[in-house]
Amino acid sequence: MENYLKCYRPIQRVVSSGYFADGRPNNDVPAEEAPSMSLLNYHAPRWCYNLNIKDGNAVCYSPRGANYRSTLGTRCHLTCDHGFRLIGQKTVQCLQSRRWSGIAYCRSIRCRVLPAIPNGAYQCTASVFQDSRCDYTCFPGYQLEGDRNRICMENGRWSGIEPVCVDIEPPKIQCPSSREKIADPDKLTALVYWSEPLVKDSADGIIRRVMLRGPEPGSELKEGEHLIRYIAHDRAQNRASCKFTVQVKVRRCPVLKPPPHGYITCSSAGNNYGATCKYQCDGGYERQGPLTRVCQFSQVWSESEPICMPMKIFVDVNSAAALLDQFYEKRRLLVVSAPESTDRYYKMQNTILQQAACGLDMRHVTVIELVGQSPSEVGRIRELKLSAEIIEQLRQMMKITRSYFSVVLINKYGVDCERYVEPVTADEIFTYIDTYLLSREEVAQRASRPDTCE
């Protein structure tokens, strides 16, 4: 045996464990040589070279006891440290060839690199190695849906599933402030403008659309409260809304009352700011005071209130023209002429006109009577008597003869409108005036006021 140990000198070689005999690692797998059976020695303490695994451990069992780790026939169980995986055989045996029966090594356990997630990021504790935990976060405006963290497991895979960052936060929208608007002069409406709302998306900053529910800016709004609402949608279909109100107010003056024996016609609503009211008197009355009054912003009427006084007729004038000028645009004239006061047509007509006095006054009609022959001819307007010169001038201007009975209807502008040679009924006179001679204002006034003559 001593001669064998002296004569046998093992050469340096690579052992099956993947290491050189001096312990240096090597992954080459050498070709095995069949040793001579006469050289086998089961009692040699180191038949195979000591087995060492980097990042791992070898637990060996020898036929000669626990203190022998590389004798012929020793069997070793290979394991790796935590975080490493064994590549190769789990169990190896020291063979007659002075080599181990297999090779193995420990490789670190790694997971694949996680992909970046849109609109978010992650941070890992130990890169891609086992037990590394990667925590996910989302950018402002986004919320994480799914696993908040993933762990690199022993099988080289990440736990859980990849989360996503979802835009669930609605956009920010700010409407203009609510406001009051005074109606425009002489109107019950106001032209209202406002700025568009301020809209911002907290995620990607993209606003897909902004919808308006209500009137557009620059609309003419009626009196009262108007609700305006804006709705904003971002790219993820999140929406937010805001609203404000526009209050249109109408400033009003006290309601005007028509003066006795007169009436009022007003623009717009009649007593709103800017409205103009026109005063007019009934037939036979004259206005004393301003023609119009305006409702001011201070809610006070301009000017003082006019009154309607009985119309004064002056008969002591120099000419018939001067007499008729007093009625211009104010009164219509009904001239009744008769050869004598006993004329039966005259008596019939006089009776009809007396009974129709109220209706004639409503239609602004003044009656002039020319009765008799010169020099005892009589002319009068109610109780006022006309001079002979005025009577003659009237007959010549209107071409009215003294020879027979006649009735002449003259409008407010001095135009001869209709003539009758026989007594005319009140209904005929009224129908003609109502049909042909009334102004628009008179028609409106007649429609708004009851017929007090009935």
Secondary structure, 3 states (H helix, E strand, C coil): CHHHHHHCCCCCCECCCCEECCCCECCCCCCCCCCCHHHCCCCCCECCCCCCCCCEEEEEECCCCCCCCECCCCEEEEEECCCEEEEECCEEEECCCCCECCCEEEEECECCCCCCCCCEEEEECCCCECCCEEEEEECCCCEEECCCEEEECCCCCECCCCCEEECCCCCEEECCCCEEEECCCCCCEEEECCCCCEEECCCCCCEEEEEEECCCCCEEEECEEEEEEEEEEECCCCEEEEEEEEEEECCECCCCCCCCCEEEEECCCCCECCCEEEEEECCCEEEECCCEEEECCCCCECCCCCEEEECCCCCCCCCHHHHHHCCCCCCEEEEEEECCCCCHHHHHHHHHHHHCHHHHHHCCEEEEEEECCCCCCEEEECCEECCHHHHHHHHHHHCCCCCCCEEEEECCCCCEEEEECCCCCHHHHHHHHHHHHCCHHHHHHHHHCCCCCC
